[in-house]
Each structure stands twice: as structure tokens, then as C-alpha cells.
Amino acid sequence: MELKEALYQRRSVRQYTQEVVSRETIEELLDAAVQAPSATNSQPWAFAVLRGAEALEKHSTAARAFLLPHISDDHPLSKYKAALANPKFNIFYGTGTLVLIFAKPNNIHGFGDCCLAAQNLMLAAHEKGLGSCWIGFASYYLNQPEQKAAFGIPADYELVAPIILGYPALPSAAIAKKPAEIIAWKELD
Ligand SMILES: Cc1cc2nc3c(=O)[nH]c(=O)nc-3n(C[C@H](O)[C@H](O)[C@H](O)COP(=O)(O)O)c2cc1C
């Protein structure tokens, strides 16, 4: 697949088949993720892979319950409050694979570096015919020390990107993107 095709055709996927993503495929995606640039070449990322659709659905319920009380009427997520209150809403959309990208401590730009790794992973997934979606709804919940401890993740690792993976049930619809807003363009002397 051409890079341009991947860049323009990748979409967040929210409907998946039951087909399981193989460990080999996930490892290839992690290898693509770590090709990302990072400040001072620190490569400050670490990955956790959580598997199992039923268990993830339980974590979805817990994550919704955790998140809802934090969403005030002027919170940026307030428009999702009704959806998050719906017991049928699975924030992981029924997938059985969740990749977590953590920033290790003491890095100058760990958050940004991990975002770059996340984009590499999502583009590589698209190239393999997989769908992906960054699940910000899971971040607050999974970043709790108890959750990290439950998965054997050091408390000082910061969750940056929770990304679901799976095989898309439907072709993705195109989304109109706003053109780049250029706020300054100066030819400097
Ligand atoms: C930081 C971040 C958090 C996101 N959180 C969620 C989420 O919790 N649930 C969801 O369905 N999509 C989530 N998304 C996906 C966005 O909704 C999606 O990227 C956006 O609508 C643009 O669509 P596209 O990815 O198909 O280009 C998130 C994306 C980013 C970058």
C-alpha cells in the first residue's frame, strides 16, 4: 500500500468481526510503532496487549462508571455523557485486542513520542487490512494505579494511547477533513 493511500484512507473503525488478530500480526504492528521518531532518540514507549472481548467488555463497564462522575456539563466529553451512561455501550466496540502505549518516566517528550508510535501502529494496521481506534474513554480508568498494578505495569508509566484492533465489519465511510488552517506563512529575510 502506498503511504498516501494509508494516510488518506485510514479511518477509526467502530464495528468489527469476531476474527481474532494473531499475536504475530500484533508483534509486526508493535515493530512498526517503534520505528517512530522520538526526542533524543529516547524511544520512551512501552506496550501492553490486553486480549479477550468478554473481559474487555467488563472493563468497558468499569471505565464508563469511572468516567461518568468526572464529566461536568462544560467538560469536553459532555456530549458523550448519554452514550457513556448507556449500559449497552461497549467503549471497545466488541474487539478482543487492546494495545496500550505507555510513556516511561523521565523523558523530555514522552507523550508526543508515544503519539507518533500510535500513529505508526494505526497506519500499519490499516495497511494489513485491520481497523483501529484510539479509545480515549479508557484512558482515565486504565491510568489508575490499581489498574496498572493489575496488569503488571509500573505505576510511574503514563498511559498515552489505548488502541483497539480488529478486522473491520464494514468498509469505512469517508470523513471530510478541514483543510489545513495556515495562520502564518512568512518568507523570512
Ligand atoms: C486522543 C484521541 C482519543 C479518541 N478517543 C476516542 C474514543 O474514546 N472513542 C472513539 O470511538 N473514538 C475515539 N477517537 C477517534 C476519533 O473520534 C477519530 O479519530 C475522529 O473522529 C476522526 O476520525 P478518523 O480517525 O476516522 O479520521 C479518539 C481519537 C484520538 C486521537
The ligand as a Gaussian input file, in Angstrom:
#p B3LYP/6-31G(d) Opt

LIG

0 1
 C       -6.758000      11.190000      21.518000
 C       -7.930000      10.508000      20.821000
 C       -8.935000       9.961000      21.591000
 C      -10.004000       9.310000      20.958000
 N      -10.940000       8.681000      21.739000
 C      -11.946000       8.001000      21.134000
 C      -12.874000       7.258000      21.910000
 O      -12.801000       7.171000      23.139000
 N      -13.864000       6.594000      21.251000
 C      -13.977000       6.610000      19.887000
 O      -14.886000       5.987000      19.365000
 N      -13.096000       7.297000      19.127000
 C      -12.075000       7.964000      19.710000
 N      -11.145000       8.608000      18.956000
 C      -11.244000       8.577000      17.477000
 C      -11.712000       9.916000      16.948000
 O      -13.073000      10.079000      17.223000
 C      -11.417000       9.956000      15.426000
 O      -10.037000       9.909000      15.233000
 C      -12.004000      11.191000      14.771000
 O      -13.412000      11.157000      14.798000
 C      -11.556000      11.306000      13.305000
 O      -11.914000      10.159000      12.575000
 P      -10.832000       9.259000      11.829000
 O       -9.909000       8.654000      12.876000
 O      -11.618000       8.222000      11.125000
 O      -10.043000      10.128000      10.902000
 C      -10.068000       9.258000      19.548000
 C       -9.029000       9.804000      18.788000
 C       -7.962000      10.411000      19.412000
 C       -6.824000      10.959000      18.559000

